[in-house]
Amino acid sequence: MAHHKSAEKRLRQTVKRTAINRARDSRVKTAIKSVEGAIASGKKDSAEAALKAAQPILQSGVGKGVLHRNTAARKISRLTKRVKAL
């Protein structure tokens, strides 16, 4: 339990920040799953469209500190490779 004003404020900020980061992380995971689903369906057009929509979401995650820069690059690279293989 917080005993100082600053500690109470930090608790409030942490709750807000955690909710925001969780939403961002979920958005990134959903974007990746949509690309993987499109790849699994075997439709190259929809897979390319999903990948094109997912790339800015992953880059946004990097900018906001949800993902590491290299992790996002690796995920985009691997998804691109799988889409091109269709």
PyMOL Python script that loads the backbone (N, CA, C, O; Angstrom):
from pymol import cmd

cmd.read_pdbstr("""\
ATOM      1  N   MET A   1       0.842  -1.185   0.000  1.00  0.00           N
ATOM      2  CA  MET A   1       0.000   0.000   0.000  1.00  0.00           C
ATOM      3  C   MET A   1       0.881   1.241   0.000  1.00  0.00           C
ATOM      4  O   MET A   1       1.888   1.302   0.705  1.00  0.00           O
ATOM      5  N   ALA A   2       0.492   2.223  -0.795  1.00  0.00           N
ATOM      6  CA  ALA A   2       1.282   3.444  -0.926  1.00  0.00           C
ATOM      7  C   ALA A   2       1.133   4.326   0.313  1.00  0.00           C
ATOM      8  O   ALA A   2       0.037   4.486   0.850  1.00  0.00           O
ATOM      9  N   HIS A   3       2.251   4.891   0.753  1.00  0.00           N
ATOM     10  CA  HIS A   3       2.237   5.751   1.936  1.00  0.00           C
ATOM     11  C   HIS A   3       2.563   7.204   1.592  1.00  0.00           C
ATOM     12  O   HIS A   3       2.533   8.065   2.471  1.00  0.00           O
ATOM     13  N   HIS A   4       2.871   7.486   0.330  1.00  0.00           N
ATOM     14  CA  HIS A   4       3.214   8.843  -0.083  1.00  0.00           C
ATOM     15  C   HIS A   4       2.339   9.244  -1.264  1.00  0.00           C
ATOM     16  O   HIS A   4       1.840   8.402  -2.010  1.00  0.00           O
ATOM     17  N   LYS A   5       2.170  10.561  -1.411  1.00  0.00           N
ATOM     18  CA  LYS A   5       1.379  11.084  -2.530  1.00  0.00           C
ATOM     19  C   LYS A   5       1.953  10.601  -3.860  1.00  0.00           C
ATOM     20  O   LYS A   5       1.211  10.185  -4.750  1.00  0.00           O
ATOM     21  N   SER A   6       3.274  10.660  -3.987  1.00  0.00           N
ATOM     22  CA  SER A   6       3.913  10.298  -5.251  1.00  0.00           C
ATOM     23  C   SER A   6       3.722   8.805  -5.552  1.00  0.00           C
ATOM     24  O   SER A   6       3.557   8.414  -6.707  1.00  0.00           O
ATOM     25  N   ALA A   7       3.745   7.987  -4.508  1.00  0.00           N
ATOM     26  CA  ALA A   7       3.556   6.548  -4.701  1.00  0.00           C
ATOM     27  C   ALA A   7       2.119   6.244  -5.112  1.00  0.00           C
ATOM     28  O   ALA A   7       1.875   5.350  -5.923  1.00  0.00           O
ATOM     29  N   GLU A   8       1.169   6.991  -4.551  1.00  0.00           N
ATOM     30  CA  GLU A   8      -0.237   6.813  -4.935  1.00  0.00           C
ATOM     31  C   GLU A   8      -0.437   7.199  -6.400  1.00  0.00           C
ATOM     32  O   GLU A   8      -1.159   6.534  -7.143  1.00  0.00           O
ATOM     33  N   LYS A   9       0.216   8.285  -6.793  1.00  0.00           N
ATOM     34  CA  LYS A   9       0.108   8.727  -8.190  1.00  0.00           C
ATOM     35  C   LYS A   9       0.732   7.698  -9.120  1.00  0.00           C
ATOM     36  O   LYS A   9       0.181   7.395 -10.178  1.00  0.00           O
ATOM     37  N   ARG A  10       1.872   7.168  -8.730  1.00  0.00           N
ATOM     38  CA  ARG A  10       2.538   6.155  -9.565  1.00  0.00           C
ATOM     39  C   ARG A  10       1.640   4.928  -9.731  1.00  0.00           C
ATOM     40  O   ARG A  10       1.605   4.328 -10.805  1.00  0.00           O
ATOM     41  N   LEU A  11       0.921   4.555  -8.684  1.00  0.00           N
ATOM     42  CA  LEU A  11      -0.010   3.422  -8.782  1.00  0.00           C
ATOM     43  C   LEU A  11      -1.106   3.711  -9.801  1.00  0.00           C
ATOM     44  O   LEU A  11      -1.446   2.854 -10.618  1.00  0.00           O
ATOM     45  N   ARG A  12      -1.656   4.924  -9.749  1.00  0.00           N
ATOM     46  CA  ARG A  12      -2.704   5.294 -10.710  1.00  0.00           C
ATOM     47  C   ARG A  12      -2.156   5.286 -12.137  1.00  0.00           C
ATOM     48  O   ARG A  12      -2.806   4.790 -13.059  1.00  0.00           O
ATOM     49  N   GLN A  13      -0.964   5.836 -12.307  1.00  0.00           N
ATOM     50  CA  GLN A  13      -0.356   5.890 -13.633  1.00  0.00           C
ATOM     51  C   GLN A  13      -0.060   4.481 -14.161  1.00  0.00           C
ATOM     52  O   GLN A  13      -0.253   4.202 -15.344  1.00  0.00           O
ATOM     53  N   THR A  14       0.401   3.612 -13.287  1.00  0.00           N
ATOM     54  CA  THR A  14       0.738   2.251 -13.689  1.00  0.00           C
ATOM     55  C   THR A  14      -0.492   1.503 -14.179  1.00  0.00           C
ATOM     56  O   THR A  14      -0.421   0.755 -15.155  1.00  0.00           O
ATOM     57  N   VAL A  15      -1.616   1.700 -13.507  1.00  0.00           N
ATOM     58  CA  VAL A  15      -2.858   1.029 -13.923  1.00  0.00           C
ATOM     59  C   VAL A  15      -3.255   1.491 -15.327  1.00  0.00           C
ATOM     60  O   VAL A  15      -3.597   0.668 -16.176  1.00  0.00           O
ATOM     61  N   LYS A  16      -3.210   2.805 -15.576  1.00  0.00           N
ATOM     62  CA  LYS A  16      -3.559   3.344 -16.897  1.00  0.00           C
ATOM     63  C   LYS A  16      -2.596   2.837 -17.963  1.00  0.00           C
ATOM     64  O   LYS A  16      -3.010   2.378 -19.027  1.00  0.00           O
ATOM     65  N   ARG A  17      -1.301   2.929 -17.656  1.00  0.00           N
ATOM     66  CA  ARG A  17      -0.264   2.560 -18.611  1.00  0.00           C
ATOM     67  C   ARG A  17      -0.363   1.072 -18.968  1.00  0.00           C
ATOM     68  O   ARG A  17      -0.195   0.692 -20.127  1.00  0.00           O
ATOM     69  N   THR A  18      -0.636   0.235 -17.959  1.00  0.00           N
ATOM     70  CA  THR A  18      -0.754  -1.205 -18.184  1.00  0.00           C
ATOM     71  C   THR A  18      -1.914  -1.497 -19.129  1.00  0.00           C
ATOM     72  O   THR A  18      -1.789  -2.325 -20.031  1.00  0.00           O
ATOM     73  N   ALA A  19      -3.031  -0.826 -18.927  1.00  0.00           N
ATOM     74  CA  ALA A  19      -4.199  -1.028 -19.797  1.00  0.00           C
ATOM     75  C   ALA A  19      -3.889  -0.605 -21.231  1.00  0.00           C
ATOM     76  O   ALA A  19      -4.272  -1.292 -22.178  1.00  0.00           O
ATOM     77  N   ILE A  20      -3.203   0.509 -21.391  1.00  0.00           N
ATOM     78  CA  ILE A  20      -2.851   0.999 -22.728  1.00  0.00           C
ATOM     79  C   ILE A  20      -1.889   0.039 -23.415  1.00  0.00           C
ATOM     80  O   ILE A  20      -2.072  -0.300 -24.584  1.00  0.00           O
ATOM     81  N   ASN A  21      -0.860  -0.401 -22.687  1.00  0.00           N
ATOM     82  CA  ASN A  21       0.127  -1.307 -23.274  1.00  0.00           C
ATOM     83  C   ASN A  21      -0.487  -2.654 -23.612  1.00  0.00           C
ATOM     84  O   ASN A  21      -0.129  -3.266 -24.618  1.00  0.00           O
ATOM     85  N   ARG A  22      -1.403  -3.116 -22.786  1.00  0.00           N
ATOM     86  CA  ARG A  22      -2.077  -4.390 -23.044  1.00  0.00           C
ATOM     87  C   ARG A  22      -2.908  -4.297 -24.317  1.00  0.00           C
ATOM     88  O   ARG A  22      -2.941  -5.236 -25.113  1.00  0.00           O
ATOM     89  N   ALA A  23      -3.579  -3.163 -24.508  1.00  0.00           N
ATOM     90  CA  ALA A  23      -4.376  -2.955 -25.722  1.00  0.00           C
ATOM     91  C   ALA A  23      -3.483  -2.909 -26.956  1.00  0.00           C
ATOM     92  O   ALA A  23      -3.821  -3.481 -27.993  1.00  0.00           O
ATOM     93  N   ARG A  24      -2.357  -2.237 -26.847  1.00  0.00           N
ATOM     94  CA  ARG A  24      -1.421  -2.157 -27.976  1.00  0.00           C
ATOM     95  C   ARG A  24      -0.860  -3.524 -28.316  1.00  0.00           C
ATOM     96  O   ARG A  24      -0.760  -3.887 -29.488  1.00  0.00           O
ATOM     97  N   ASP A  25      -0.496  -4.277 -27.301  1.00  0.00           N
ATOM     98  CA  ASP A  25       0.044  -5.617 -27.504  1.00  0.00           C
ATOM     99  C   ASP A  25      -0.995  -6.512 -28.165  1.00  0.00           C
ATOM    100  O   ASP A  25      -0.671  -7.298 -29.055  1.00  0.00           O
ATOM    101  N   SER A  26      -2.237  -6.389 -27.729  1.00  0.00           N
ATOM    102  CA  SER A  26      -3.327  -7.169 -28.298  1.00  0.00           C
ATOM    103  C   SER A  26      -3.539  -6.799 -29.765  1.00  0.00           C
ATOM    104  O   SER A  26      -3.773  -7.671 -30.601  1.00  0.00           O
ATOM    105  N   ARG A  27      -3.455  -5.508 -30.072  1.00  0.00           N
ATOM    106  CA  ARG A  27      -3.625  -5.043 -31.451  1.00  0.00           C
ATOM    107  C   ARG A  27      -2.555  -5.650 -32.355  1.00  0.00           C
ATOM    108  O   ARG A  27      -2.849  -6.070 -33.474  1.00  0.00           O
ATOM    109  N   VAL A  28      -1.316  -5.696 -31.873  1.00  0.00           N
ATOM    110  CA  VAL A  28      -0.211  -6.272 -32.638  1.00  0.00           C
ATOM    111  C   VAL A  28      -0.448  -7.757 -32.881  1.00  0.00           C
ATOM    112  O   VAL A  28      -0.294  -8.241 -34.002  1.00  0.00           O
ATOM    113  N   LYS A  29      -0.824  -8.482 -31.821  1.00  0.00           N
ATOM    114  CA  LYS A  29      -1.059  -9.924 -31.950  1.00  0.00           C
ATOM    115  C   LYS A  29      -2.215 -10.218 -32.905  1.00  0.00           C
ATOM    116  O   LYS A  29      -2.152 -11.166 -33.688  1.00  0.00           O
ATOM    117  N   THR A  30      -3.269  -9.406 -32.840  1.00  0.00           N
ATOM    118  CA  THR A  30      -4.425  -9.591 -33.719  1.00  0.00           C
ATOM    119  C   THR A  30      -4.018  -9.380 -35.177  1.00  0.00           C
ATOM    120  O   THR A  30      -4.455 -10.120 -36.058  1.00  0.00           O
ATOM    121  N   ALA A  31      -3.185  -8.375 -35.429  1.00  0.00           N
ATOM    122  CA  ALA A  31      -2.733  -8.099 -36.793  1.00  0.00           C
ATOM    123  C   ALA A  31      -1.932  -9.277 -37.336  1.00  0.00           C
ATOM    124  O   ALA A  31      -2.094  -9.661 -38.495  1.00  0.00           O
ATOM    125  N   ILE A  32      -1.074  -9.844 -36.506  1.00  0.00           N
ATOM    126  CA  ILE A  32      -0.262 -10.989 -36.924  1.00  0.00           C
ATOM    127  C   ILE A  32      -1.160 -12.192 -37.206  1.00  0.00           C
ATOM    128  O   ILE A  32      -0.972 -12.897 -38.198  1.00  0.00           O
ATOM    129  N   LYS A  33      -2.139 -12.420 -36.325  1.00  0.00           N
ATOM    130  CA  LYS A  33      -3.048 -13.555 -36.514  1.00  0.00           C
ATOM    131  C   LYS A  33      -3.885 -13.400 -37.776  1.00  0.00           C
ATOM    132  O   LYS A  33      -4.192 -14.390 -38.440  1.00  0.00           O
ATOM    133  N   SER A  34      -4.259 -12.169 -38.115  1.00  0.00           N
ATOM    134  CA  SER A  34      -5.058 -11.972 -39.331  1.00  0.00           C
ATOM    135  C   SER A  34      -4.240 -12.315 -40.569  1.00  0.00           C
ATOM    136  O   SER A  34      -4.771 -12.875 -41.528  1.00  0.00           O
ATOM    137  N   VAL A  35      -2.951 -11.982 -40.556  1.00  0.00           N
ATOM    138  CA  VAL A  35      -2.079 -12.335 -41.682  1.00  0.00           C
ATOM    139  C   VAL A  35      -1.912 -13.850 -41.753  1.00  0.00           C
ATOM    140  O   VAL A  35      -1.985 -14.434 -42.834  1.00  0.00           O
ATOM    141  N   GLU A  36      -1.689 -14.481 -40.613  1.00  0.00           N
ATOM    142  CA  GLU A  36      -1.517 -15.935 -40.596  1.00  0.00           C
ATOM    143  C   GLU A  36      -2.783 -16.653 -41.046  1.00  0.00           C
ATOM    144  O   GLU A  36      -2.712 -17.682 -41.719  1.00  0.00           O
ATOM    145  N   GLY A  37      -3.938 -16.115 -40.676  1.00  0.00           N
ATOM    146  CA  GLY A  37      -5.204 -16.703 -41.117  1.00  0.00           C
ATOM    147  C   GLY A  37      -5.379 -16.588 -42.624  1.00  0.00           C
ATOM    148  O   GLY A  37      -5.853 -17.516 -43.279  1.00  0.00           O
ATOM    149  N   ALA A  38      -4.991 -15.438 -43.166  1.00  0.00           N
ATOM    150  CA  ALA A  38      -5.084 -15.239 -44.609  1.00  0.00           C
ATOM    151  C   ALA A  38      -4.118 -16.164 -45.349  1.00  0.00           C
ATOM    152  O   ALA A  38      -4.435 -16.663 -46.429  1.00  0.00           O
ATOM    153  N   ILE A  39      -2.950 -16.388 -44.771  1.00  0.00           N
ATOM    154  CA  ILE A  39      -1.985 -17.311 -45.374  1.00  0.00           C
ATOM    155  C   ILE A  39      -2.544 -18.730 -45.350  1.00  0.00           C
ATOM    156  O   ILE A  39      -2.423 -19.472 -46.325  1.00  0.00           O
ATOM    157  N   ALA A  40      -3.153 -19.095 -44.232  1.00  0.00           N
ATOM    158  CA  ALA A  40      -3.723 -20.442 -44.098  1.00  0.00           C
ATOM    159  C   ALA A  40      -4.864 -20.668 -45.081  1.00  0.00           C
ATOM    160  O   ALA A  40      -5.070 -21.792 -45.539  1.00  0.00           O
ATOM    161  N   SER A  41      -5.609 -19.612 -45.410  1.00  0.00           N
ATOM    162  CA  SER A  41      -6.719 -19.755 -46.357  1.00  0.00           C
ATOM    163  C   SER A  41      -6.210 -19.981 -47.771  1.00  0.00           C
ATOM    164  O   SER A  41      -6.928 -20.511 -48.619  1.00  0.00           O
ATOM    165  N   GLY A  42      -4.966 -19.575 -48.025  1.00  0.00           N
ATOM    166  CA  GLY A  42      -4.358 -19.809 -49.333  1.00  0.00           C
ATOM    167  C   GLY A  42      -4.642 -18.735 -50.357  1.00  0.00           C
ATOM    168  O   GLY A  42      -4.254 -18.876 -51.516  1.00  0.00           O
ATOM    169  N   LYS A  43      -5.313 -17.661 -49.960  1.00  0.00           N
ATOM    170  CA  LYS A  43      -5.632 -16.569 -50.887  1.00  0.00           C
ATOM    171  C   LYS A  43      -4.532 -15.514 -50.809  1.00  0.00           C
ATOM    172  O   LYS A  43      -4.387 -14.815 -49.806  1.00  0.00           O
ATOM    173  N   LYS A  44      -3.764 -15.416 -51.890  1.00  0.00           N
ATOM    174  CA  LYS A  44      -2.618 -14.515 -51.884  1.00  0.00           C
ATOM    175  C   LYS A  44      -3.034 -13.046 -51.781  1.00  0.00           C
ATOM    176  O   LYS A  44      -2.373 -12.265 -51.097  1.00  0.00           O
ATOM    177  N   ASP A  45      -4.131 -12.662 -52.458  1.00  0.00           N
ATOM    178  CA  ASP A  45      -4.569 -11.261 -52.432  1.00  0.00           C
ATOM    179  C   ASP A  45      -4.934 -10.812 -51.024  1.00  0.00           C
ATOM    180  O   ASP A  45      -4.515  -9.745 -50.573  1.00  0.00           O
ATOM    181  N   SER A  46      -5.721 -11.639 -50.330  1.00  0.00           N
ATOM    182  CA  SER A  46      -6.128 -11.263 -48.973  1.00  0.00           C
ATOM    183  C   SER A  46      -4.938 -11.303 -48.013  1.00  0.00           C
ATOM    184  O   SER A  46      -4.869 -10.509 -47.075  1.00  0.00           O
ATOM    185  N   ALA A  47      -4.007 -12.220 -48.246  1.00  0.00           N
ATOM    186  CA  ALA A  47      -2.810 -12.298 -47.397  1.00  0.00           C
ATOM    187  C   ALA A  47      -1.950 -11.055 -47.576  1.00  0.00           C
ATOM    188  O   ALA A  47      -1.426 -10.513 -46.603  1.00  0.00           O
ATOM    189  N   GLU A  48      -1.804 -10.599 -48.829  1.00  0.00           N
ATOM    190  CA  GLU A  48      -1.017  -9.384 -49.078  1.00  0.00           C
ATOM    191  C   GLU A  48      -1.682  -8.165 -48.457  1.00  0.00           C
ATOM    192  O   GLU A  48      -1.007  -7.294 -47.908  1.00  0.00           O
ATOM    193  N   ALA A  49      -3.004  -8.106 -48.545  1.00  0.00           N
ATOM    194  CA  ALA A  49      -3.734  -6.976 -47.961  1.00  0.00           C
ATOM    195  C   ALA A  49      -3.601  -6.975 -46.438  1.00  0.00           C
ATOM    196  O   ALA A  49      -3.411  -5.924 -45.825  1.00  0.00           O
ATOM    197  N   ALA A  50      -3.703  -8.151 -45.838  1.00  0.00           N
ATOM    198  CA  ALA A  50      -3.570  -8.258 -44.378  1.00  0.00           C
ATOM    199  C   ALA A  50      -2.155  -7.889 -43.937  1.00  0.00           C
ATOM    200  O   ALA A  50      -1.971  -7.237 -42.909  1.00  0.00           O
ATOM    201  N   LEU A  51      -1.162  -8.306 -44.713  1.00  0.00           N
ATOM    202  CA  LEU A  51       0.227  -7.975 -44.388  1.00  0.00           C
ATOM    203  C   LEU A  51       0.460  -6.477 -44.496  1.00  0.00           C
ATOM    204  O   LEU A  51       1.137  -5.881 -43.659  1.00  0.00           O
ATOM    205  N   LYS A  52      -0.108  -5.873 -45.539  1.00  0.00           N
ATOM    206  CA  LYS A  52       0.043  -4.436 -45.735  1.00  0.00           C
ATOM    207  C   LYS A  52      -0.604  -3.660 -44.586  1.00  0.00           C
ATOM    208  O   LYS A  52      -0.113  -2.601 -44.196  1.00  0.00           O
ATOM    209  N   ALA A  53      -1.701  -4.185 -44.049  1.00  0.00           N
ATOM    210  CA  ALA A  53      -2.374  -3.540 -42.915  1.00  0.00           C
ATOM    211  C   ALA A  53      -1.626  -3.791 -41.609  1.00  0.00           C
ATOM    212  O   ALA A  53      -1.659  -2.954 -40.707  1.00  0.00           O
ATOM    213  N   ALA A  54      -0.951  -4.937 -41.498  1.00  0.00           N
ATOM    214  CA  ALA A  54      -0.276  -5.305 -40.253  1.00  0.00           C
ATOM    215  C   ALA A  54       1.053  -4.578 -40.058  1.00  0.00           C
ATOM    216  O   ALA A  54       1.452  -4.306 -38.926  1.00  0.00           O
ATOM    217  N   GLN A  55       1.735  -4.263 -41.151  1.00  0.00           N
ATOM    218  CA  GLN A  55       3.056  -3.646 -41.036  1.00  0.00           C
ATOM    219  C   GLN A  55       3.049  -2.335 -40.245  1.00  0.00           C
ATOM    220  O   GLN A  55       3.879  -2.180 -39.349  1.00  0.00           O
ATOM    221  N   PRO A  56       2.151  -1.383 -40.531  1.00  0.00           N
ATOM    222  CA  PRO A  56       2.166  -0.156 -39.729  1.00  0.00           C
ATOM    223  C   PRO A  56       1.804  -0.383 -38.265  1.00  0.00           C
ATOM    224  O   PRO A  56       2.261   0.347 -37.385  1.00  0.00           O
ATOM    225  N   ILE A  57       0.982  -1.395 -38.009  1.00  0.00           N
ATOM    226  CA  ILE A  57       0.606  -1.692 -36.626  1.00  0.00           C
ATOM    227  C   ILE A  57       1.823  -2.194 -35.858  1.00  0.00           C
ATOM    228  O   ILE A  57       2.042  -1.800 -34.713  1.00  0.00           O
ATOM    229  N   LEU A  58       2.616  -3.062 -36.485  1.00  0.00           N
ATOM    230  CA  LEU A  58       3.827  -3.559 -35.839  1.00  0.00           C
ATOM    231  C   LEU A  58       4.831  -2.426 -35.635  1.00  0.00           C
ATOM    232  O   LEU A  58       5.454  -2.339 -34.577  1.00  0.00           O
ATOM    233  N   GLN A  59       4.994  -1.560 -36.632  1.00  0.00           N
ATOM    234  CA  GLN A  59       5.922  -0.436 -36.494  1.00  0.00           C
ATOM    235  C   GLN A  59       5.456   0.530 -35.408  1.00  0.00           C
ATOM    236  O   GLN A  59       6.272   1.122 -34.701  1.00  0.00           O
ATOM    237  N   SER A  60       4.146   0.683 -35.284  1.00  0.00           N
ATOM    238  CA  SER A  60       3.602   1.523 -34.219  1.00  0.00           C
ATOM    239  C   SER A  60       3.928   0.925 -32.860  1.00  0.00           C
ATOM    240  O   SER A  60       4.239   1.648 -31.913  1.00  0.00           O
ATOM    241  N   GLY A  61       3.856  -0.401 -32.768  1.00  0.00           N
ATOM    242  CA  GLY A  61       4.220  -1.090 -31.530  1.00  0.00           C
ATOM    243  C   GLY A  61       5.668  -0.842 -31.160  1.00  0.00           C
ATOM    244  O   GLY A  61       5.999  -0.730 -29.980  1.00  0.00           O
ATOM    245  N   VAL A  62       6.531  -0.756 -32.156  1.00  0.00           N
ATOM    246  CA  VAL A  62       7.947  -0.463 -31.912  1.00  0.00           C
ATOM    247  C   VAL A  62       8.083   0.951 -31.362  1.00  0.00           C
ATOM    248  O   VAL A  62       8.792   1.183 -30.382  1.00  0.00           O
ATOM    249  N   GLY A  63       7.401   1.888 -31.999  1.00  0.00           N
ATOM    250  CA  GLY A  63       7.494   3.283 -31.579  1.00  0.00           C
ATOM    251  C   GLY A  63       6.979   3.515 -30.172  1.00  0.00           C
ATOM    252  O   GLY A  63       7.469   4.391 -29.460  1.00  0.00           O
ATOM    253  N   LYS A  64       5.992   2.731 -29.773  1.00  0.00           N
ATOM    254  CA  LYS A  64       5.390   2.902 -28.451  1.00  0.00           C
ATOM    255  C   LYS A  64       6.064   2.049 -27.382  1.00  0.00           C
ATOM    256  O   LYS A  64       5.690   2.111 -26.211  1.00  0.00           O
ATOM    257  N   GLY A  65       7.056   1.253 -27.780  1.00  0.00           N
ATOM    258  CA  GLY A  65       7.805   0.464 -26.805  1.00  0.00           C
ATOM    259  C   GLY A  65       7.178  -0.871 -26.453  1.00  0.00           C
ATOM    260  O   GLY A  65       7.572  -1.494 -25.468  1.00  0.00           O
ATOM    261  N   VAL A  66       6.204  -1.324 -27.242  1.00  0.00           N
ATOM    262  CA  VAL A  66       5.566  -2.609 -26.974  1.00  0.00           C
ATOM    263  C   VAL A  66       6.421  -3.743 -27.538  1.00  0.00           C
ATOM    264  O   VAL A  66       6.521  -4.816 -26.943  1.00  0.00           O
ATOM    265  N   LEU A  67       7.036  -3.489 -28.692  1.00  0.00           N
ATOM    266  CA  LEU A  67       7.885  -4.480 -29.349  1.00  0.00           C
ATOM    267  C   LEU A  67       9.290  -3.914 -29.529  1.00  0.00           C
ATOM    268  O   LEU A  67       9.472  -2.705 -29.668  1.00  0.00           O
ATOM    269  N   HIS A  68      10.271  -4.797 -29.524  1.00  0.00           N
ATOM    270  CA  HIS A  68      11.629  -4.393 -29.875  1.00  0.00           C
ATOM    271  C   HIS A  68      11.703  -4.249 -31.386  1.00  0.00           C
ATOM    272  O   HIS A  68      11.012  -4.951 -32.124  1.00  0.00           O
ATOM    273  N   ARG A  69      12.541  -3.340 -31.830  1.00  0.00           N
ATOM    274  CA  ARG A  69      12.694  -3.047 -33.255  1.00  0.00           C
ATOM    275  C   ARG A  69      13.036  -4.295 -34.068  1.00  0.00           C
ATOM    276  O   ARG A  69      12.458  -4.522 -35.131  1.00  0.00           O
ATOM    277  N   ASN A  70      13.962  -5.094 -33.576  1.00  0.00           N
ATOM    278  CA  ASN A  70      14.383  -6.293 -34.310  1.00  0.00           C
ATOM    279  C   ASN A  70      13.295  -7.363 -34.308  1.00  0.00           C
ATOM    280  O   ASN A  70      13.169  -8.115 -35.275  1.00  0.00           O
ATOM    281  N   THR A  71      12.515  -7.440 -33.246  1.00  0.00           N
ATOM    282  CA  THR A  71      11.421  -8.414 -33.176  1.00  0.00           C
ATOM    283  C   THR A  71      10.393  -8.108 -34.250  1.00  0.00           C
ATOM    284  O   THR A  71       9.936  -9.009 -34.953  1.00  0.00           O
ATOM    285  N   ALA A  72      10.030  -6.843 -34.378  1.00  0.00           N
ATOM    286  CA  ALA A  72       9.049  -6.444 -35.390  1.00  0.00           C
ATOM    287  C   ALA A  72       9.597  -6.711 -36.786  1.00  0.00           C
ATOM    288  O   ALA A  72       8.877  -7.206 -37.653  1.00  0.00           O
ATOM    289  N   ALA A  73      10.857  -6.386 -37.004  1.00  0.00           N
ATOM    290  CA  ALA A  73      11.472  -6.610 -38.314  1.00  0.00           C
ATOM    291  C   ALA A  73      11.473  -8.100 -38.647  1.00  0.00           C
ATOM    292  O   ALA A  73      11.193  -8.488 -39.781  1.00  0.00           O
ATOM    293  N   ARG A  74      11.786  -8.923 -37.666  1.00  0.00           N
ATOM    294  CA  ARG A  74      11.821 -10.380 -37.880  1.00  0.00           C
ATOM    295  C   ARG A  74      10.427 -10.908 -38.216  1.00  0.00           C
ATOM    296  O   ARG A  74      10.269 -11.713 -39.133  1.00  0.00           O
ATOM    297  N   LYS A  75       9.424 -10.458 -37.478  1.00  0.00           N
ATOM    298  CA  LYS A  75       8.052 -10.920 -37.721  1.00  0.00           C
ATOM    299  C   LYS A  75       7.566 -10.500 -39.105  1.00  0.00           C
ATOM    300  O   LYS A  75       6.969 -11.302 -39.823  1.00  0.00           O
ATOM    301  N   ILE A  76       7.821  -9.244 -39.484  1.00  0.00           N
ATOM    302  CA  ILE A  76       7.409  -8.757 -40.799  1.00  0.00           C
ATOM    303  C   ILE A  76       8.120  -9.541 -41.894  1.00  0.00           C
ATOM    304  O   ILE A  76       7.510  -9.924 -42.892  1.00  0.00           O
ATOM    305  N   SER A  77       9.405  -9.776 -41.699  1.00  0.00           N
ATOM    306  CA  SER A  77      10.195 -10.505 -42.691  1.00  0.00           C
ATOM    307  C   SER A  77       9.659 -11.917 -42.899  1.00  0.00           C
ATOM    308  O   SER A  77       9.494 -12.362 -44.035  1.00  0.00           O
ATOM    309  N   ARG A  78       9.390 -12.612 -41.813  1.00  0.00           N
ATOM    310  CA  ARG A  78       8.919 -13.993 -41.907  1.00  0.00           C
ATOM    311  C   ARG A  78       7.523 -14.070 -42.516  1.00  0.00           C
ATOM    312  O   ARG A  78       7.234 -14.968 -43.307  1.00  0.00           O
ATOM    313  N   LEU A  79       6.661 -13.128 -42.146  1.00  0.00           N
ATOM    314  CA  LEU A  79       5.310 -13.110 -42.727  1.00  0.00           C
ATOM    315  C   LEU A  79       5.373 -12.806 -44.220  1.00  0.00           C
ATOM    316  O   LEU A  79       4.657 -13.421 -45.010  1.00  0.00           O
ATOM    317  N   THR A  80       6.228 -11.857 -44.610  1.00  0.00           N
ATOM    318  CA  THR A  80       6.390 -11.499 -46.021  1.00  0.00           C
ATOM    319  C   THR A  80       6.858 -12.692 -46.819  1.00  0.00           C
ATOM    320  O   THR A  80       6.365 -12.952 -47.917  1.00  0.00           O
ATOM    321  N   LYS A  81       7.818 -13.421 -46.262  1.00  0.00           N
ATOM    322  CA  LYS A  81       8.362 -14.606 -46.924  1.00  0.00           C
ATOM    323  C   LYS A  81       7.264 -15.654 -47.148  1.00  0.00           C
ATOM    324  O   LYS A  81       7.190 -16.279 -48.206  1.00  0.00           O
ATOM    325  N   ARG A  82       6.412 -15.833 -46.127  1.00  0.00           N
ATOM    326  CA  ARG A  82       5.326 -16.816 -46.242  1.00  0.00           C
ATOM    327  C   ARG A  82       4.268 -16.373 -47.244  1.00  0.00           C
ATOM    328  O   ARG A  82       3.700 -17.203 -47.954  1.00  0.00           O
ATOM    329  N   VAL A  83       3.998 -15.062 -47.307  1.00  0.00           N
ATOM    330  CA  VAL A  83       3.000 -14.562 -48.267  1.00  0.00           C
ATOM    331  C   VAL A  83       3.523 -14.734 -49.691  1.00  0.00           C
ATOM    332  O   VAL A  83       2.777 -15.139 -50.582  1.00  0.00           O
ATOM    333  N   LYS A  84       4.796 -14.429 -49.906  1.00  0.00           N
ATOM    334  CA  LYS A  84       5.375 -14.561 -51.242  1.00  0.00           C
ATOM    335  C   LYS A  84       5.433 -16.014 -51.703  1.00  0.00           C
ATOM    336  O   LYS A  84       5.406 -16.294 -52.901  1.00  0.00           O
ATOM    337  N   ALA A  85       5.511 -16.928 -50.751  1.00  0.00           N
ATOM    338  CA  ALA A  85       5.573 -18.352 -51.094  1.00  0.00           C
ATOM    339  C   ALA A  85       4.229 -18.904 -51.564  1.00  0.00           C
ATOM    340  O   ALA A  85       4.171 -19.996 -52.129  1.00  0.00           O
ATOM    341  N   LEU A  86       3.139 -18.147 -51.330  1.00  0.00           N
ATOM    342  CA  LEU A  86       1.806 -18.626 -51.749  1.00  0.00           C
ATOM    343  C   LEU A  86       1.695 -18.742 -53.253  1.00  0.00           C
ATOM    344  O   LEU A  86       0.645 -19.128 -53.767  1.00  0.00           O
TER     345      LEU A  86
END
""", "prot")
cmd.dss("prot")
cmd.show_as("cartoon", "prot")
cmd.util.cbc("prot")
cmd.orient("prot")
